[in-house]
Amino acid sequence: MRRRDFISVMGGAAAWPLAARAQQPGKLPTLGFRGTVTRSTWPVEAFAQRLQELGWIDGRTITVDYRWADGHAERILEFATEFVRSKVDLIVTGGNAVAAAKQATSTIPIVFAIAVDPVASGFVDSLSRPGGNVTGLSLQGPELAGKRLELLRQIAPGCRRLAIMVNVGYVAAKKELAQVQSAAAALGFDTVLLEIRRAEDIAPALEGLKERADALYVVTEALVSSNGRRINTLALGERMPTIFGTREGIQDGGLICYGASLPALFHRAAEFADKILRGTKPADIPVEQPTKFELVVNLTTAKALGLSIPPNLLAVADEVIE
């Protein structure tokens, strides 16, 4: 969706946010939105819609500059540098792009819409007192690893060997890896580690996996999100059920996902942005944990793998892809 798609007409300057009216004539506040993957992967519509509801109309009361890295790490730092050079009023981003934004500026406010573990990643000092110029919303990803494996056990009760694909170049992903390994041991899974650092590592990691594992747990972050369709195609070729932490992996052909609702997080991120644009300091806005979670099952993939999804699981799923 193009940012101009979000433009609508308001009924006069009286409806404009106070922060926008305080700008110099002809100058609107600028928000730099930087996505680590593609527009279709992040629910940017939820962010833009909520921003508009709060009175921030792109092209009228604010300028929103959307940039997409498509999973390329070098673009992440490049965009951060450009935002700082152009003196945007606020940066909204997520995932491994937060570190680059924080590296680029200690003064421009930064809101992360998604982050696996913002404290361990060094984005904030603590959840209740972020400190500095950064705040946002946590995915609570690592803590959900056990729940995901319990769901996998329901679908594939014969599964004993679990492969875990992780981008070891991303600190937060390695923390989730530790949680997955711990939960797997408690549930009686043997684990196989598939380390990747770049897109070229994916195919070799999955080659012949059926001989070593019964299912694949994918630690979600920018690299795997931008290569989700490729991962699922290769996994399906190995007759391998896959489990993800976010829904884009399922839309690309994965079997099941359980995790925080991304649209809900991006909706809330717009409210964080609104507070900051109206004068609140990021250090005074506590990081929030997700309150809405979603379970998505891809029935088409289940049938292709010869798996039967338990009726009780289908009954509680937030979405079933057929």
C-alpha positions as CSV (number, residue, x, y, z in Angstrom):
1,M,0.0,0.0,0.0
2,R,1.4,3.4,-0.9
3,R,1.5,6.0,1.7
4,R,-0.7,8.3,-0.4
5,D,-3.4,5.7,-0.1
6,F,-3.8,6.8,3.5
7,I,-4.4,10.5,2.8
8,S,-7.9,11.9,3.6
9,V,-9.3,15.3,3.9
10,M,-9.9,16.9,7.3
11,G,-12.4,19.5,8.1
12,G,-10.1,22.4,8.9
13,A,-7.1,23.5,10.9
14,A,-9.0,23.2,14.1
15,A,-9.0,19.4,13.8
16,W,-5.2,19.3,13.4
17,P,-3.0,18.0,16.2
18,L,-1.5,20.7,18.4
19,A,2.0,19.6,17.5
20,A,1.4,20.0,13.8
21,R,-0.1,23.5,14.2
22,A,3.0,24.5,16.2
23,Q,5.2,23.8,13.2
24,Q,6.4,26.7,11.1
25,P,4.2,27.6,8.1
26,G,4.6,25.1,5.3
27,K,6.7,22.7,7.5
28,L,5.1,19.5,8.7
29,P,6.6,17.1,11.3
30,T,8.3,14.2,9.6
31,L,8.0,10.5,10.6
32,G,10.6,8.1,9.2
33,F,9.1,4.6,9.0
34,R,11.8,1.9,8.4
35,G,10.8,-1.7,7.7
36,T,13.3,-4.5,7.9
37,V,11.5,-6.7,5.4
38,T,8.8,-5.9,2.8
39,R,5.6,-3.8,3.0
40,S,3.5,-7.0,2.6
41,T,5.2,-8.6,5.6
42,W,4.6,-5.9,8.2
43,P,1.0,-4.8,8.8
44,V,1.7,-1.1,8.1
45,E,-1.9,-0.5,7.3
46,A,-2.8,-0.9,11.0
47,F,-0.2,1.7,11.9
48,A,-1.2,4.1,9.2
49,Q,-4.9,3.8,10.0
50,R,-4.5,4.4,13.7
51,L,-2.1,7.3,13.0
52,Q,-4.8,8.8,10.8
53,E,-7.5,8.3,13.5
54,L,-5.3,10.3,15.9
55,G,-5.3,13.2,13.4
56,W,-1.9,12.6,11.7
57,I,-2.8,12.8,8.1
58,D,0.1,12.0,5.7
59,G,0.7,15.0,3.5
60,R,-1.6,17.3,5.5
61,T,-0.6,17.3,9.2
62,I,2.5,15.1,8.9
63,T,4.9,13.7,6.3
64,V,5.5,9.9,6.6
65,D,8.6,8.6,4.8
66,Y,8.3,4.8,4.3
67,R,11.4,2.8,3.6
68,W,11.7,-1.0,3.2
69,A,15.0,-2.9,3.5
70,D,13.7,-6.2,2.0
71,G,15.9,-8.1,4.5
72,H,19.1,-6.4,3.4
73,A,21.1,-5.5,6.5
74,E,23.1,-2.8,4.7
75,R,19.9,-0.9,3.8
76,I,18.9,-0.8,7.5
77,L,21.9,1.4,8.5
78,E,21.7,3.4,5.3
79,F,18.1,4.3,6.0
80,A,18.8,5.2,9.6
81,T,21.6,7.5,8.5
82,E,19.4,9.2,5.9
83,F,16.6,9.8,8.5
84,V,19.1,11.4,10.8
85,R,20.6,13.5,8.0
86,S,17.1,14.8,7.0
87,K,16.3,15.5,10.6
88,V,13.1,13.6,10.9
89,D,11.1,14.2,14.1
90,L,10.5,10.5,14.9
91,I,11.7,7.1,13.7
92,V,9.4,4.1,13.8
93,T,11.0,0.7,13.1
94,G,11.4,-2.8,14.6
95,G,13.4,-5.9,15.0
96,N,17.1,-5.7,14.2
97,A,16.7,-2.2,12.7
98,V,16.3,-0.7,16.2
99,A,20.0,-1.1,17.0
100,A,21.0,0.7,13.8
101,A,18.6,3.5,14.5
102,K,19.9,3.9,18.1
103,Q,23.5,3.8,16.7
104,A,22.7,6.6,14.3
105,T,21.1,9.0,16.8
106,S,20.8,9.5,20.5
107,T,18.4,12.5,20.2
108,I,15.7,11.7,17.6
109,P,12.9,9.7,19.3
110,I,12.6,6.0,18.2
111,V,9.6,3.8,18.6
112,F,9.9,0.1,17.9
113,A,6.7,-1.6,16.9
114,I,8.2,-5.1,17.4
115,A,11.2,-6.3,19.3
116,V,12.0,-9.8,20.6
117,D,13.7,-8.8,23.8
118,P,14.3,-5.0,24.0
119,V,16.2,-5.2,27.3
120,A,18.6,-8.0,26.4
121,S,19.1,-6.5,22.9
122,G,20.2,-3.2,24.6
123,F,17.4,-1.1,23.1
124,V,16.2,0.1,26.5
125,D,17.4,0.1,30.1
126,S,14.3,-1.6,31.4
127,L,10.7,-2.1,30.4
128,S,9.3,0.3,33.0
129,R,12.0,2.9,32.6
130,P,13.3,2.8,29.0
131,G,15.8,5.7,29.4
132,G,17.3,7.5,26.4
133,N,15.4,8.1,23.2
134,V,13.9,4.7,22.6
135,T,10.7,2.9,23.6
136,G,8.1,0.6,22.0
137,L,6.5,-2.8,22.1
138,S,7.9,-6.3,22.9
139,L,7.0,-9.4,20.9
140,Q,7.6,-11.6,24.0
141,G,8.9,-14.1,21.5
142,P,11.3,-16.3,23.6
143,E,8.7,-16.9,26.3
144,L,6.3,-18.4,23.9
145,A,8.6,-21.1,22.6
146,G,7.2,-23.8,24.9
147,K,3.6,-23.1,23.9
148,R,4.6,-23.4,20.2
149,L,6.2,-26.8,20.8
150,E,3.1,-28.0,22.7
151,L,1.0,-27.1,19.7
152,L,3.4,-28.9,17.4
153,R,3.1,-32.0,19.6
154,Q,-0.7,-31.9,19.3
155,I,-0.5,-31.8,15.5
156,A,2.4,-34.3,15.1
157,P,2.4,-36.5,18.2
158,G,5.1,-38.7,16.7
159,C,7.6,-35.9,16.3
160,R,10.7,-36.6,18.3
161,R,13.5,-34.7,16.4
162,L,13.2,-30.9,16.1
163,A,15.3,-28.8,13.8
164,I,15.7,-25.2,14.8
165,M,16.7,-22.6,12.2
166,V,18.2,-19.4,13.6
167,N,20.0,-16.4,12.3
168,V,23.0,-16.5,14.8
169,G,24.0,-13.0,13.7
170,Y,21.0,-11.5,15.6
171,V,21.4,-11.4,19.4
172,A,17.6,-11.6,20.2
173,A,17.2,-14.6,17.9
174,K,19.9,-16.4,19.8
175,K,18.0,-15.8,23.1
176,E,14.9,-17.4,21.6
177,L,17.1,-20.3,20.5
178,A,18.0,-20.9,24.1
179,Q,14.4,-20.9,25.1
180,V,13.4,-23.3,22.3
181,Q,16.2,-25.7,23.3
182,S,15.1,-25.6,26.9
183,A,11.5,-26.2,26.1
184,A,12.4,-29.0,23.6
185,A,14.4,-30.8,26.3
186,A,11.5,-30.6,28.7
187,L,9.1,-32.0,26.2
188,G,11.5,-34.8,25.1
189,F,12.6,-33.5,21.7
190,D,16.1,-34.1,20.3
191,T,17.2,-30.9,18.6
192,V,19.2,-30.2,15.5
193,L,20.6,-26.7,15.1
194,L,20.5,-25.0,11.7
195,E,22.6,-21.8,11.8
196,I,22.2,-19.2,9.1
197,R,23.7,-15.8,8.7
198,R,22.6,-14.9,5.1
199,A,20.0,-16.0,2.6
200,E,22.6,-18.2,0.8
201,D,22.8,-20.4,4.0
202,I,19.2,-21.5,3.9
203,A,19.2,-24.1,1.1
204,P,22.3,-26.0,2.4
205,A,20.9,-26.0,5.9
206,L,17.6,-27.6,4.8
207,E,19.1,-30.1,2.3
208,G,18.4,-33.7,3.5
209,L,16.8,-32.5,6.7
210,K,14.2,-35.3,6.7
211,E,17.0,-37.7,7.6
212,R,17.8,-35.7,10.7
213,A,14.6,-34.1,11.9
214,D,10.8,-34.5,12.0
215,A,9.8,-30.9,12.2
216,L,11.3,-27.4,11.8
217,Y,11.0,-24.5,14.3
218,V,11.9,-21.2,12.6
219,V,13.1,-18.4,14.8
220,T,11.5,-15.4,13.2
221,E,13.4,-12.2,12.3
222,A,14.1,-10.1,9.2
223,L,16.3,-12.6,7.4
224,V,13.9,-15.5,7.6
225,S,10.8,-13.3,7.1
226,S,12.1,-12.1,3.8
227,N,12.9,-15.7,2.8
228,G,9.8,-17.3,4.3
229,R,8.4,-18.7,1.0
230,R,11.8,-20.2,0.1
231,I,12.1,-21.8,3.5
232,N,8.6,-23.3,3.4
233,T,9.0,-24.6,-0.2
234,L,12.3,-26.4,0.7
235,A,10.8,-27.7,4.0
236,L,7.7,-29.0,2.2
237,G,10.1,-30.8,-0.2
238,E,11.6,-32.5,2.8
239,R,8.1,-33.4,4.1
240,M,8.8,-31.2,7.1
241,P,6.1,-29.4,9.1
242,T,7.2,-25.9,10.1
243,I,6.3,-23.7,13.1
244,F,6.7,-19.9,13.2
245,G,6.2,-17.1,15.6
246,T,4.3,-14.7,13.3
247,R,1.6,-15.2,10.6
248,E,3.7,-14.2,7.6
249,G,5.4,-17.6,7.8
250,I,2.1,-19.3,7.5
251,Q,0.9,-17.2,4.7
252,D,4.0,-18.3,2.9
253,G,3.2,-22.0,3.3
254,G,4.2,-22.8,6.9
255,L,2.1,-25.1,9.0
256,I,1.4,-23.3,12.2
257,C,2.2,-20.1,14.0
258,Y,1.5,-18.8,17.5
259,G,2.6,-15.4,18.7
260,A,1.7,-11.8,19.4
261,S,-0.7,-10.2,16.9
262,L,1.4,-7.9,14.7
263,P,-1.5,-5.7,13.6
264,A,-2.3,-5.0,17.3
265,L,1.3,-4.1,18.0
266,F,1.5,-1.7,15.0
267,H,-1.8,-0.2,16.0
268,R,-0.4,0.5,19.4
269,A,2.9,1.8,18.0
270,A,0.9,4.6,16.3
271,E,-0.4,5.6,19.7
272,F,3.2,5.7,21.0
273,A,4.1,7.9,18.0
274,D,1.2,10.2,18.7
275,K,2.3,10.7,22.3
276,I,5.9,11.6,21.3
277,L,4.8,13.9,18.5
278,R,2.7,15.8,21.1
279,G,5.7,16.2,23.4
280,T,6.1,13.1,25.6
281,K,9.6,11.9,25.9
282,P,10.3,8.2,25.0
283,A,12.1,7.8,28.3
284,D,8.7,8.5,30.0
285,I,6.8,5.8,28.0
286,P,7.2,2.3,29.4
287,V,7.8,-0.5,27.0
288,E,4.6,-2.6,26.7
289,Q,4.2,-6.4,26.4
290,P,1.6,-7.8,23.9
291,T,-1.9,-8.3,25.1
292,K,-3.3,-10.1,22.0
293,F,-2.0,-13.4,20.6
294,E,-3.0,-15.4,17.6
295,L,-2.9,-19.0,16.5
296,V,-3.0,-19.5,12.7
297,V,-3.1,-23.0,11.0
298,N,-2.5,-23.6,7.4
299,L,-4.8,-26.5,6.5
300,T,-3.6,-26.7,2.9
301,T,0.0,-27.4,4.2
302,A,-1.3,-29.9,6.7
303,K,-3.0,-31.9,4.0
304,A,0.0,-31.8,1.8
305,L,2.0,-33.3,4.7
306,G,-0.6,-35.9,5.4
307,L,-1.3,-34.4,8.9
308,S,-4.7,-34.2,10.6
309,I,-5.3,-31.1,12.7
310,P,-7.2,-31.9,15.9
311,P,-10.7,-30.5,15.9
312,N,-10.2,-28.8,19.3
313,L,-7.2,-26.9,17.8
314,L,-9.1,-25.8,14.8
315,A,-11.9,-24.6,17.1
316,V,-9.6,-22.2,19.0
317,A,-7.5,-21.0,16.0
318,D,-7.8,-17.4,15.1
319,E,-7.5,-18.2,11.4
320,V,-7.4,-21.3,9.3
321,I,-5.9,-21.0,5.9
322,E,-7.5,-23.4,3.3
